[in-house]
Amino acid sequence: MQHDRLAAAAAIQATLYNLHNDWDKRPQGWVPADFMPGAVVKSEQEELHEWAEQVLNGGSFDEPDPDEYSRFRQSMHENFNLQ
């Protein structure tokens, strides 16, 4: 699933950023949701329930919304002073 791959990559990114985090500037550290476009932190049970409802309703499992992805990229550029 696309979400699983994003979640795994986001967990790695959060770990790497926490290794090099300036704890005085960002005392809360980083979590995987910080690196996932449109992520909302939910319990595993909530995610499973939503997935089951999507399946039952014939939902699709497409890529993230392009506008949502664009906003995510912009926030990453702003947070990390990227060009």
HELIX and SHEET records of a PDB file:
HELIX    1   1 GLN A    2  LEU A   19  1                                  18    
HELIX    2   2 PRO A   32  PHE A   35  5                                   4    
HELIX    3   3 GLU A   44  LEU A   56  1                                  13    
HELIX    4   4 PRO A   66  PHE A   80  1                                  15    
END                                                                             
